[in-house]
Amino acid sequence: MLLSPEQLKEKYNSLPKDVQDALFSDEVAGKIQSISKENNIKDEKMSELADEVGLVMYGITKPKNFIPNLSSRLGIDITIARKIAEEVNSKIFSKIRDSLKKIHGIVSDAPVASPTPTSMPVVPEEKISPFEAKTKQEIFRAAPEESKQTEGTEIPKPPVSGYAGAKDPYHEAIE
């Protein structure tokens, strides 16, 4: 949604004071720059991140659209966009969380002990195939009975020269 400069000014004036301050603060700009560098976001894409953060603060972008918008505007995978969104949430949005909830009409009846990076609504995880699920499990772990050495068994020692049969296939001097 494109807003005229007059509409944008009107929207800005209707924002809570803490959000107005955050929108143009050097602290928030520094955090966006830091998040960009930590996630290898190129300088020309950093402004896209800043724009998207600002659109959430203005109430134009809904929190549920933040991650998909980051993914498309920055040209990154959704999992990286989710990681960046969690960092933005914890480093920037957490300080103005109550105001953002009012702006976006989010009602929370349950008391929140402390703001967490996952308290912003996120896009549901993509479904993965059973094959992908299996590859993420620890399937290369040794079985407990295999990893235990039983009494009376010895582990064979390698030959001193490092070659099978103690012969050097390259005919080099063995020290």
ZADO-1210 file (C-alpha; in nm, 4 decimals, padded with zeros to 6 digits):
<atoms>
<atom x="00.0000" y="00.0000" z="00.0000" code="MET" pos="1"/>
<atom x="00.1484" y="00.3303" z="-00.1105" code="LEU" pos="2"/>
<atom x="00.0759" y="00.6328" z="00.1031" code="LEU" pos="3"/>
<atom x="00.1040" y="00.9947" z="00.0006" code="SER" pos="4"/>
<atom x="00.3395" y="01.2136" z="00.2052" code="PRO" pos="5"/>
<atom x="00.0332" y="01.3700" z="00.3738" code="GLU" pos="6"/>
<atom x="-00.1093" y="01.0289" z="00.4650" code="GLN" pos="7"/>
<atom x="00.2286" y="00.9157" z="00.5944" code="LEU" pos="8"/>
<atom x="00.2610" y="01.2281" z="00.8107" code="LYS" pos="9"/>
<atom x="-00.0909" y="01.1768" z="00.9440" code="GLU" pos="10"/>
<atom x="-00.0121" y="00.8126" z="01.0221" code="LYS" pos="11"/>
<atom x="00.3125" y="00.9163" z="01.1942" code="TYR" pos="12"/>
<atom x="00.1329" y="01.1724" z="01.4113" code="ASN" pos="13"/>
<atom x="-00.1156" y="00.9072" z="01.5245" code="SER" pos="14"/>
<atom x="00.1621" y="00.6714" z="01.6433" code="LEU" pos="15"/>
<atom x="00.2543" y="00.6407" z="02.0113" code="PRO" pos="16"/>
<atom x="00.5517" y="00.8553" z="02.1153" code="LYS" pos="17"/>
<atom x="00.7862" y="00.5599" z="02.1734" code="ASP" pos="18"/>
<atom x="00.7239" y="00.4305" z="01.8194" code="VAL" pos="19"/>
<atom x="00.7741" y="00.7786" z="01.6723" code="GLN" pos="20"/>
<atom x="01.1071" y="00.8028" z="01.8547" code="ASP" pos="21"/>
<atom x="01.2117" y="00.4545" z="01.7437" code="ALA" pos="22"/>
<atom x="01.1304" y="00.5173" z="01.3778" code="LEU" pos="23"/>
<atom x="01.4046" y="00.7750" z="01.3340" code="PHE" pos="24"/>
<atom x="01.6448" y="00.6874" z="01.6131" code="SER" pos="25"/>
<atom x="02.0152" y="00.6308" z="01.5549" code="ASP" pos="26"/>
<atom x="01.9966" y="00.3348" z="01.7940" code="GLU" pos="27"/>
<atom x="01.7431" y="00.1493" z="01.5768" code="VAL" pos="28"/>
<atom x="01.9390" y="00.2358" z="01.2614" code="ALA" pos="29"/>
<atom x="02.2538" y="00.0928" z="01.4214" code="GLY" pos="30"/>
<atom x="02.0712" y="-00.2248" z="01.5211" code="LYS" pos="31"/>
<atom x="01.9380" y="-00.2706" z="01.1676" code="ILE" pos="32"/>
<atom x="02.2910" y="-00.2252" z="01.0341" code="GLN" pos="33"/>
<atom x="02.4250" y="-00.4756" z="01.2889" code="SER" pos="34"/>
<atom x="02.1553" y="-00.7330" z="01.2071" code="ILE" pos="35"/>
<atom x="02.2282" y="-00.6879" z="00.8356" code="SER" pos="36"/>
<atom x="02.5999" y="-00.7465" z="00.8810" code="LYS" pos="37"/>
<atom x="02.5473" y="-01.0493" z="01.1090" code="GLU" pos="38"/>
<atom x="02.3245" y="-01.2078" z="00.8437" code="ASN" pos="39"/>
<atom x="02.5346" y="-01.1113" z="00.5401" code="ASN" pos="40"/>
<atom x="02.2729" y="-00.8743" z="00.4010" code="ILE" pos="41"/>
<atom x="02.4359" y="-00.6541" z="00.1387" code="LYS" pos="42"/>
<atom x="02.4354" y="-00.2772" z="00.1884" code="ASP" pos="43"/>
<atom x="02.1917" y="-00.2202" z="-00.0978" code="GLU" pos="44"/>
<atom x="01.9430" y="-00.4605" z="00.0668" code="LYS" pos="45"/>
<atom x="01.9868" y="-00.3101" z="00.4152" code="MET" pos="46"/>
<atom x="01.7467" y="-00.0295" z="00.3210" code="SER" pos="47"/>
<atom x="01.4875" y="-00.2935" z="00.2308" code="GLU" pos="48"/>
<atom x="01.5178" y="-00.4362" z="00.5823" code="LEU" pos="49"/>
<atom x="01.4877" y="-00.0878" z="00.7317" code="ALA" pos="50"/>
<atom x="01.1805" y="-00.0144" z="00.5166" code="ASP" pos="51"/>
<atom x="01.0105" y="-00.3363" z="00.6227" code="GLU" pos="52"/>
<atom x="01.0841" y="-00.2696" z="00.9918" code="VAL" pos="53"/>
<atom x="00.9399" y="00.0805" z="00.9477" code="GLY" pos="54"/>
<atom x="00.6271" y="-00.0514" z="00.7776" code="LEU" pos="55"/>
<atom x="00.5593" y="-00.2764" z="01.0771" code="VAL" pos="56"/>
<atom x="00.6126" y="00.0192" z="01.3115" code="MET" pos="57"/>
<atom x="00.3730" y="00.2334" z="01.1072" code="TYR" pos="58"/>
<atom x="00.1146" y="-00.0450" z="01.1189" code="GLY" pos="59"/>
<atom x="00.1138" y="-00.0840" z="00.7406" code="ILE" pos="60"/>
<atom x="00.2704" y="-00.4313" z="00.7348" code="THR" pos="61"/>
<atom x="00.0999" y="-00.6800" z="00.9639" code="LYS" pos="62"/>
<atom x="00.3329" y="-00.8875" z="01.1850" code="PRO" pos="63"/>
<atom x="00.2180" y="-01.2092" z="01.0161" code="LYS" pos="64"/>
<atom x="00.3454" y="-01.0746" z="00.6815" code="ASN" pos="65"/>
<atom x="00.6802" y="-00.9523" z="00.8140" code="PHE" pos="66"/>
<atom x="00.8764" y="-01.2756" z="00.7532" code="ILE" pos="67"/>
<atom x="00.7405" y="-01.3450" z="00.4002" code="PRO" pos="68"/>
<atom x="00.7993" y="-00.9801" z="00.3075" code="ASN" pos="69"/>
<atom x="01.1589" y="-00.9978" z="00.4330" code="LEU" pos="70"/>
<atom x="01.2140" y="-01.3147" z="00.2353" code="SER" pos="71"/>
<atom x="01.0866" y="-01.1650" z="-00.0899" code="SER" pos="72"/>
<atom x="01.2350" y="-00.8149" z="-00.0525" code="ARG" pos="73"/>
<atom x="01.5780" y="-00.9373" z="00.0580" code="LEU" pos="74"/>
<atom x="01.5774" y="-01.2356" z="-00.1792" code="GLY" pos="75"/>
<atom x="01.6536" y="-01.4829" z="00.0997" code="ILE" pos="76"/>
<atom x="01.5253" y="-01.8180" z="00.2209" code="ASP" pos="77"/>
<atom x="01.2294" y="-01.8113" z="00.4608" code="ILE" pos="78"/>
<atom x="01.4370" y="-01.9706" z="00.7393" code="THR" pos="79"/>
<atom x="01.6943" y="-01.6912" z="00.7192" code="ILE" pos="80"/>
<atom x="01.4124" y="-01.4356" z="00.7071" code="ALA" pos="81"/>
<atom x="01.2666" y="-01.5950" z="01.0223" code="ARG" pos="82"/>
<atom x="01.6058" y="-01.5672" z="01.1978" code="LYS" pos="83"/>
<atom x="01.6363" y="-01.2006" z="01.0982" code="ILE" pos="84"/>
<atom x="01.2784" y="-01.1346" z="01.2130" code="ALA" pos="85"/>
<atom x="01.3560" y="-01.2907" z="01.5515" code="GLU" pos="86"/>
<atom x="01.6603" y="-01.0649" z="01.5877" code="GLU" pos="87"/>
<atom x="01.4582" y="-00.7567" z="01.4881" code="VAL" pos="88"/>
<atom x="01.1900" y="-00.8641" z="01.7319" code="ASN" pos="89"/>
<atom x="01.4295" y="-00.9061" z="02.0240" code="SER" pos="90"/>
<atom x="01.6551" y="-00.6060" z="01.9528" code="LYS" pos="91"/>
<atom x="01.4057" y="-00.3486" z="01.8216" code="ILE" pos="92"/>
<atom x="01.0399" y="-00.4460" z="01.8596" code="PHE" pos="93"/>
<atom x="01.0757" y="-00.5701" z="02.2181" code="SER" pos="94"/>
<atom x="01.1242" y="-00.2140" z="02.3458" code="LYS" pos="95"/>
<atom x="00.8025" y="-00.0928" z="02.1847" code="ILE" pos="96"/>
<atom x="00.6031" y="-00.4189" z="02.2013" code="ARG" pos="97"/>
<atom x="00.3008" y="-00.2793" z="02.3864" code="ASP" pos="98"/>
<atom x="00.2660" y="00.0080" z="02.1410" code="SER" pos="99"/>
<atom x="00.3023" y="-00.2271" z="01.8435" code="LEU" pos="100"/>
<atom x="00.0269" y="-00.4465" z="01.9853" code="LYS" pos="101"/>
<atom x="-00.2021" y="-00.1416" z="02.0059" code="LYS" pos="102"/>
<atom x="-00.1113" y="-00.0319" z="01.6522" code="ILE" pos="103"/>
<atom x="-00.1870" y="-00.3767" z="01.5108" code="HIS" pos="104"/>
<atom x="-00.4883" y="-00.4431" z="01.7338" code="GLY" pos="105"/>
<atom x="-00.3326" y="-00.7451" z="01.9016" code="ILE" pos="106"/>
<atom x="-00.5059" y="-00.8248" z="02.2275" code="VAL" pos="107"/>
<atom x="-00.3176" y="-01.0346" z="02.4779" code="SER" pos="108"/>
<atom x="-00.5095" y="-01.1514" z="02.7856" code="ASP" pos="109"/>
<atom x="-00.2297" y="-01.3704" z="02.9160" code="ALA" pos="110"/>
<atom x="00.0434" y="-01.1925" z="03.1111" code="PRO" pos="111"/>
<atom x="00.3816" y="-01.2061" z="02.9442" code="VAL" pos="112"/>
<atom x="00.6764" y="-01.2730" z="03.1767" code="ALA" pos="113"/>
<atom x="00.9344" y="-01.1336" z="02.9392" code="SER" pos="114"/>
<atom x="00.9383" y="-01.0535" z="02.5710" code="PRO" pos="115"/>
<atom x="01.0782" y="-01.3348" z="02.3643" code="THR" pos="116"/>
<atom x="01.1866" y="-01.3421" z="02.0021" code="PRO" pos="117"/>
<atom x="00.9068" y="-01.5872" z="01.9235" code="THR" pos="118"/>
<atom x="00.6246" y="-01.3827" z="02.0744" code="SER" pos="119"/>
<atom x="00.5605" y="-01.2041" z="01.7421" code="MET" pos="120"/>
<atom x="00.3270" y="-01.4009" z="01.5182" code="PRO" pos="121"/>
<atom x="00.5279" y="-01.5998" z="01.2682" code="VAL" pos="122"/>
<atom x="00.4439" y="-01.7811" z="00.9500" code="VAL" pos="123"/>
<atom x="00.3774" y="-02.1507" z="01.0156" code="PRO" pos="124"/>
<atom x="00.6734" y="-02.3707" z="00.9350" code="GLU" pos="125"/>
<atom x="00.6741" y="-02.5253" z="00.5918" code="GLU" pos="126"/>
<atom x="00.5865" y="-02.8924" z="00.5863" code="LYS" pos="127"/>
<atom x="00.8853" y="-03.1102" z="00.5193" code="ILE" pos="128"/>
<atom x="00.8950" y="-03.4516" z="00.3613" code="SER" pos="129"/>
<atom x="00.9562" y="-03.7623" z="00.5735" code="PRO" pos="130"/>
<atom x="01.2969" y="-03.7938" z="00.4042" code="PHE" pos="131"/>
<atom x="01.3995" y="-03.4428" z="00.5150" code="GLU" pos="132"/>
<atom x="01.2706" y="-03.5136" z="00.8652" code="ALA" pos="133"/>
<atom x="01.4845" y="-03.8291" z="00.8842" code="LYS" pos="134"/>
<atom x="01.7973" y="-03.6454" z="00.7680" code="THR" pos="135"/>
<atom x="01.7566" y="-03.3944" z="01.0472" code="LYS" pos="136"/>
<atom x="01.7546" y="-03.6662" z="01.3118" code="GLN" pos="137"/>
<atom x="02.0726" y="-03.7932" z="01.4697" code="GLU" pos="138"/>
<atom x="02.0861" y="-04.1134" z="01.2663" code="ILE" pos="139"/>
<atom x="02.4621" y="-04.1526" z="01.2602" code="PHE" pos="140"/>
<atom x="02.4944" y="-04.1995" z="01.6332" code="ARG" pos="141"/>
<atom x="02.6524" y="-04.5283" z="01.7452" code="ALA" pos="142"/>
<atom x="02.4254" y="-04.7682" z="01.9273" code="ALA" pos="143"/>
<atom x="02.5040" y="-04.7842" z="02.3017" code="PRO" pos="144"/>
<atom x="02.6098" y="-05.1500" z="02.2902" code="GLU" pos="145"/>
<atom x="02.8499" y="-05.0861" z="02.0011" code="GLU" pos="146"/>
<atom x="03.0267" y="-04.8014" z="02.1728" code="SER" pos="147"/>
<atom x="03.1094" y="-04.9994" z="02.4874" code="LYS" pos="148"/>
<atom x="03.4285" y="-05.2045" z="02.4914" code="GLN" pos="149"/>
<atom x="03.3768" y="-05.5479" z="02.6375" code="THR" pos="150"/>
<atom x="03.6303" y="-05.7104" z="02.8669" code="GLU" pos="151"/>
<atom x="03.9002" y="-05.9150" z="02.7018" code="GLY" pos="152"/>
<atom x="03.8783" y="-05.7451" z="02.3624" code="THR" pos="153"/>
<atom x="04.1606" y="-05.5286" z="02.2474" code="GLU" pos="154"/>
<atom x="04.1602" y="-05.2651" z="01.9822" code="ILE" pos="155"/>
<atom x="04.4217" y="-05.3550" z="01.7177" code="PRO" pos="156"/>
<atom x="04.7117" y="-05.1103" z="01.6984" code="LYS" pos="157"/>
<atom x="04.8096" y="-04.9714" z="01.3590" code="PRO" pos="158"/>
<atom x="05.1525" y="-05.0612" z="01.2205" code="PRO" pos="159"/>
<atom x="05.4321" y="-04.8344" z="01.3353" code="VAL" pos="160"/>
<atom x="05.5156" y="-04.7148" z="00.9846" code="SER" pos="161"/>
<atom x="05.1594" y="-04.6203" z="00.9075" code="GLY" pos="162"/>
<atom x="05.1465" y="-04.8580" z="00.6099" code="TYR" pos="163"/>
<atom x="04.9790" y="-05.1968" z="00.6056" code="ALA" pos="164"/>
<atom x="05.2410" y="-05.4677" z="00.6404" code="GLY" pos="165"/>
<atom x="05.5029" y="-05.2042" z="00.7368" code="ALA" pos="166"/>
<atom x="05.6156" y="-05.1687" z="00.3722" code="LYS" pos="167"/>
<atom x="05.6419" y="-04.8278" z="00.2140" code="ASP" pos="168"/>
<atom x="05.4798" y="-04.8371" z="-00.1316" code="PRO" pos="169"/>
<atom x="05.6807" y="-04.5290" z="-00.2314" code="TYR" pos="170"/>
<atom x="06.0141" y="-04.6789" z="-00.1279" code="HIS" pos="171"/>
<atom x="06.0941" y="-04.3955" z="00.1075" code="GLU" pos="172"/>
<atom x="06.3187" y="-04.4333" z="00.4035" code="ALA" pos="173"/>
<atom x="06.1284" y="-04.5423" z="00.7121" code="ILE" pos="174"/>
<atom x="06.2503" y="-04.3775" z="01.0276" code="GLU" pos="175"/>
</atoms>
